[in-house]
Amino acid sequence: MKILFHAPALSAHRPEAALPHLLGVPPTVTDHLAGLKRAHKLTGNRGNIIHAEAPARSLRKNPNGSAVGNIVRLHNELGDGFGEILAAHFDIIVFSLANFIRPGLDGSRLANTLKALDGAVPFIVLGGGMQGRHAIGDLKPGTRDLLAILNERAGLFGVRGTKTAAWLAENGMENTTILGCPSLYVYPQSILSIDGSAARALGDKADVMTAGHLSIHKGAIVPRGLGLAKAFAGIEASYVFQDEIFDYDEFIEDAGSYNEGSNIARPERLNAWLSEKTGETIKFSRYYYFSEAGAWRQASMLHDVYIGDRFHGGVAALQAGQPAIFLKHDNRVTELTAHFDLPALSTQKFAEKGLAATMEEYLSAERLDKMKATYRKRHGEYVAALAGQGLKVATQLPE
């Protein structure tokens, strides 16, 4: 099939020249953290590149006849006749939407675009979910309009878990299918090969990759981020930034503060600044920032385990066949870890138990066997749901 994937999956600047066979260019290399901001705007939160590339990687498609693009921008460029133009080139449109049900988002542009599409090309949605739990009246009118359109017109309205599906049903939208996040279906061979025994054997000496919310609000690091940093005191750990660094002070302008070849920011200044900001001793061994998913997966393999409260940071580890434990603090992580039976606990409980005991319990053979059994079931559900839309999942389960 010829598929148009609507997703911020690529960190590439798109050419303005309207000529055939042109590709986007990667951002110019930078040696300081502030220089990453322009590239960051291409996809937003770096967790987006994990979930947004997933449909294109997991589905069979006509590779030369398919594309990644922004349907709203296509509508703006092509005008109201764009539906017929898209229909001449694509069989279906696939949306990966993640946390779009939230008060701060205005879905009016996408809603208007889907109205203008007017059924010319069928479309499906994957990964839809809530951020927080709000009354539907708290959402902007454009987002409420978008939800109504998705409920009415999507061939498949895939949502990430039972809580999102129940909230939508409470508000009159029942055309949903619970499928989790598409990012979990890209590398089943890796996920089903995960073994926690090596990490458990290392105990407190394990090298951990983490990610969280060392974000600034009203001049201070948010309590959620501070709690994670304190939980990792005395643990050899690397921290992965997703978007929070762009609110840090002027030192992110320092030349040499970031090596794009290794995706590593210099830890000395960051540790000192964060420690001063929080009044706590913060000492991560490395700070990462990734512009593409492959580098993220490879870096995770340099560590023994992922333990963090950014969901897609853990997915990057799972995709590489590395064990992951999720620190759950909101409905997003709670919903997804429940759907897949992924190892999960709160940061407070992790801090109380310690690294070795946490891995001993949450990476036990029994716990991981349960996760894998659930994963096989979820993968089957995903394959069946996509088949109902004429789409074939290329990533098959190993025997």
C-alpha positions in Angstrom: 0.0 0.0 0.0 1.0 3.6 -0.5 0.8 5.2 2.9 1.1 8.8 4.1 2.4 8.8 7.6 1.5 12.0 9.5 4.2 12.2 12.2 7.2 14.2 13.3 9.4 11.2 12.8 12.5 12.8 11.2 14.9 15.4 12.4 15.3 16.9 8.9 14.7 20.4 7.4 12.3 20.1 4.5 13.3 21.8 1.2 11.3 24.7 0.0 12.0 24.0 -3.6 9.0 22.2 -5.2 11.1 19.8 -7.2 10.8 16.0 -7.4 13.3 13.6 -5.7 14.5 16.1 -3.1 15.0 15.0 0.5 15.2 17.0 3.6 18.6 18.0 5.0 19.8 17.1 8.5 20.5 20.0 10.9 24.0 21.5 10.9 26.3 20.1 13.6 26.4 22.1 16.8 28.9 22.0 19.7 26.6 23.6 22.3 23.2 22.7 23.9 21.4 25.8 22.8 22.3 25.0 19.2 20.0 22.0 19.4 16.9 24.0 19.7 16.3 24.6 16.0 16.6 20.8 15.4 14.4 20.1 18.4 11.5 22.1 16.8 11.5 19.6 13.9 10.0 16.9 16.1 9.4 18.5 19.5 9.9 16.3 22.6 12.4 13.6 21.6 10.1 10.8 22.7 8.1 11.8 19.6 10.7 10.3 17.3 10.3 6.9 19.0 6.5 6.6 18.6 6.3 8.6 15.4 8.6 6.5 13.4 7.0 3.2 14.6 4.1 2.9 12.1 6.4 3.5 9.1 8.8 0.9 10.4 6.3 -1.8 11.4 3.9 -1.7 8.5 4.4 -3.2 5.0 4.2 -0.5 2.4 5.2 0.5 -1.1 8.4 2.2 0.0 8.8 4.5 -3.0 5.1 5.3 -3.1 4.9 6.1 0.7 5.9 9.3 2.5 6.2 11.0 5.9 4.5 14.4 5.9 2.3 16.9 7.7 -1.2 16.8 6.4 -2.1 20.2 7.8 0.8 21.8 5.8 -0.3 19.8 2.7 -3.8 21.2 3.1 -2.4 24.8 3.4 -0.2 24.3 0.4 -2.6 22.5 -1.9 -5.9 24.2 -1.0 -9.3 22.6 -0.6 -8.8 20.3 -3.5 -5.9 18.6 -1.7 -8.1 15.5 -0.9 -8.3 14.5 -4.5 -4.5 15.1 -4.9 -3.7 12.9 -1.9 -6.1 10.2 -3.2 -4.2 10.1 -6.5 -1.0 9.3 -4.6 -1.9 7.5 -1.3 -4.2 4.6 -0.3 -4.4 5.5 3.4 -3.2 8.0 6.0 -1.7 6.8 9.3 -1.6 9.2 12.3 0.5 8.6 15.4 -0.9 11.2 17.9 0.2 10.2 21.5 -0.8 12.8 24.2 -3.1 15.0 22.2 -6.1 14.9 24.6 -5.1 17.8 26.9 -6.3 21.3 27.6 -3.2 23.1 26.2 -3.5 21.7 22.7 -5.6 23.3 20.0 -6.7 20.6 17.5 -8.6 23.0 15.2 -6.1 22.9 12.3 -6.1 19.2 12.1 -9.8 19.1 12.6 -10.3 21.5 9.7 -7.9 19.6 7.5 -9.8 16.3 8.1 -13.1 18.0 7.3 -11.6 19.2 4.0 -10.2 15.8 3.3 -13.9 14.7 3.3 -13.3 11.0 3.1 -11.2 11.2 -0.1 -8.5 9.1 1.6 -9.2 6.7 4.5 -7.2 7.3 7.7 -6.4 5.6 11.0 -5.1 6.8 14.3 -2.6 5.0 16.5 -1.5 5.7 20.1 -4.1 8.3 21.0 -4.1 9.2 24.7 -4.9 11.7 27.5 -2.4 13.8 29.4 -3.9 14.1 32.9 -7.6 13.7 33.4 -9.8 16.6 32.6 -13.4 17.4 31.9 -14.2 17.5 28.2 -15.1 21.1 28.7 -11.5 21.9 29.7 -10.4 21.0 26.2 -10.2 23.7 23.6 -13.1 23.7 21.1 -10.8 22.7 18.3 -9.7 19.6 20.2 -13.2 18.6 21.0 -14.1 19.0 17.3 -11.1 16.8 16.4 -12.1 14.1 18.8 -15.6 14.0 17.3 -14.2 13.7 13.8 -11.8 10.9 14.7 -14.7 9.1 16.4 -16.9 9.5 13.4 -14.5 9.1 10.5 -11.4 7.2 11.5 -11.3 3.6 10.1 -9.5 2.7 13.3 -9.2 5.0 16.3 -6.4 3.4 18.3 -6.0 4.5 21.8 -3.3 3.5 24.3 -5.2 2.1 27.2 -8.4 1.4 29.1 -8.5 4.8 30.9 -8.4 6.8 27.6 -11.0 4.5 26.1 -13.3 4.8 29.1 -13.0 8.6 29.2 -13.9 8.9 25.5 -16.8 6.5 26.0 -18.1 8.6 28.9 -18.1 11.6 26.5 -20.0 9.8 23.7 -17.0 8.6 21.7 -17.0 4.8 21.5 -15.3 4.1 18.2 -12.0 3.2 19.9 -9.7 0.2 19.9 -7.2 -0.2 22.7 -3.8 -1.0 21.1 -1.2 0.7 23.3 1.6 2.6 21.6 2.8 1.6 18.2 6.4 1.9 19.3 6.2 -1.4 21.1 5.5 -3.3 17.9 8.6 -2.4 15.9 11.1 -4.8 17.3 9.3 -7.8 18.8 12.5 -10.0 18.5 14.3 -7.6 20.8 11.5 -7.4 23.4 11.0 -11.2 23.6 14.8 -11.6 24.0 15.0 -9.5 27.2 16.8 -11.1 30.1 17.2 -9.4 33.5 19.7 -11.9 34.9 22.8 -9.9 34.0 21.5 -6.7 35.5 20.3 -8.5 38.6 23.7 -10.1 39.1 25.4 -6.7 39.0 23.1 -5.4 41.7 24.0 -1.9 43.0 26.9 -1.8 40.5 24.7 -1.8 37.5 25.0 1.1 35.0 21.6 2.7 34.6 20.1 4.8 31.8 17.4 7.1 33.1 15.1 9.9 31.8 12.7 12.1 33.7 11.6 15.7 34.2 14.5 17.8 35.3 12.3 20.7 34.1 12.1 24.2 35.4 8.8 25.7 36.6 8.8 29.2 38.2 12.6 29.2 38.5 12.9 25.8 40.2 13.3 22.2 39.2 9.9 20.5 39.4 9.4 18.1 42.4 9.0 15.1 40.1 12.4 15.7 38.6 14.1 16.4 41.9 12.6 13.2 43.3 14.2 11.2 40.5 17.6 12.9 40.8 17.6 12.1 44.6 16.6 8.5 43.9 19.7 8.1 41.8 22.1 9.4 44.4 25.1 7.0 44.6 24.0 5.1 41.5 26.0 5.0 38.3 23.5 6.5 35.9 23.2 8.4 32.6 20.4 10.9 32.1 18.6 11.4 28.8 17.2 14.9 28.0 14.0 15.1 25.9 13.1 18.8 26.0 13.9 20.3 29.4 17.3 21.7 28.7 16.0 24.6 26.6 14.8 26.3 29.8 18.2 26.1 31.4 20.5 29.1 32.0 22.9 30.7 29.6 25.6 28.1 30.1 24.0 26.0 27.4 25.5 28.5 25.0 29.0 27.4 26.0 31.0 26.1 23.1 32.0 22.5 23.6 29.2 21.8 26.0 27.8 19.2 23.7 29.4 16.6 21.4 26.9 15.7 18.7 29.1 12.8 17.5 28.5 11.0 20.8 25.2 12.7 21.7 26.7 13.5 25.1 26.6 16.8 27.0 29.5 17.6 29.3 28.4 16.5 32.8 30.6 18.7 34.9 28.8 22.0 34.3 25.4 20.4 34.3 25.9 18.5 37.6 27.2 21.7 39.2 24.4 23.9 37.9 21.6 21.4 38.8 23.1 20.8 42.2 23.1 24.6 42.9 19.6 24.9 41.5 18.2 22.2 43.7 20.3 22.3 46.8 20.9 18.6 46.3 24.0 16.8 45.1 23.2 15.7 41.5 25.8 13.6 39.8 24.9 11.8 36.6 27.8 10.2 34.7 26.6 11.4 31.3 23.9 13.5 29.8 22.5 12.5 26.5 20.3 14.2 23.9 19.4 12.3 20.8 18.3 13.5 17.4 17.4 10.1 16.0 16.1 6.9 17.4 18.9 4.5 16.3 21.5 6.4 18.3 19.2 6.2 21.3 18.8 2.5 21.0 22.6 1.9 20.6 23.4 4.1 23.6 20.9 2.1 25.7 23.0 -1.0 25.0 26.0 0.6 26.8 24.0 0.4 30.0 22.7 -2.6 32.0 19.1 -1.4 32.5 16.8 1.5 32.0 14.9 2.9 35.0 13.1 6.2 34.4 9.8 8.0 34.2 9.9 8.9 30.5 8.0 6.2 28.8 9.6 6.4 25.4 13.0 6.5 27.0 12.2 3.0 28.3 10.8 1.9 24.9 14.2 2.8 23.3 15.8 0.3 25.6 13.2 -2.4 25.0 13.6 -1.9 21.3 17.3 -2.7 21.7 16.6 -5.8 23.8 17.6 -4.2 27.1 15.6 -4.6 30.4 13.5 -1.6 31.4 11.7 -0.6 34.6 9.3 2.3 34.4 8.8 4.9 37.1 5.1 5.8 36.9 3.7 9.2 38.0 1.0 10.0 35.5 -1.8 8.3 33.6 0.3 8.1 30.4 3.0 5.8 31.9 0.5 4.0 34.1 -1.8 3.2 31.2 0.8 1.9 28.9 2.8 -0.1 31.4 -0.5 -1.7 32.5 -1.5 -2.5 28.9 1.8 -4.4 28.3 2.5 -5.6 31.8 5.8 -3.7 31.8 7.7 -3.6 35.1 6.7 -0.4 36.8 6.7 1.3 40.2 6.8 4.8 41.7 10.0 6.8 42.1 9.4 6.9 45.8 9.2 3.1 46.0 12.3 2.7 43.9 14.2 5.1 46.2 13.0 3.1 49.3 13.9 -0.3 47.8 17.2 0.6 46.2 18.6 -0.4 42.9 19.5 -4.0 43.6 16.3 -5.0 45.3 14.2 -3.2 42.6 15.9 -5.2 39.8 15.6 -8.4 41.8 11.9 -8.0 42.0 10.9 -6.3 38.8 13.4 -8.0 36.5 12.8 -11.5 37.8 12.3 -14.3 35.3 8.7 -14.7 36.4 7.9 -11.0 36.0 9.5 -10.8 32.5 7.8 -14.1 31.4 4.5 -12.5 32.3 5.4 -9.4 30.3 6.4 -11.4 27.3 3.2 -13.5 27.4 1.1 -10.3 27.5 3.2 -8.8 24.7 2.5 -11.8 22.4 -1.2 -11.2 23.0 -1.0 -7.5 22.4 1.0 -8.0 19.3 -1.7 -10.3 18.0 -4.4 -7.7 18.7 -2.4 -5.0 16.9 -1.9 -7.3 13.8 -5.6 -8.1 13.7 -6.7 -4.5 14.1 -4.4 -3.3 11.3 -5.5 -6.2 9.1 -9.0 -4.9 9.4 -7.9 -1.8 7.6 -6.0 -3.6 4.9 -2.7 -3.0 6.5 -0.1 -5.7 7.2 2.3 -5.6 10.1 5.8 -6.6 8.9 7.3 -7.3 12.3 6.4 -10.9 13.1 6.8 -12.6 16.5 9.6 -15.2 16.7 8.6 -18.7 17.6 
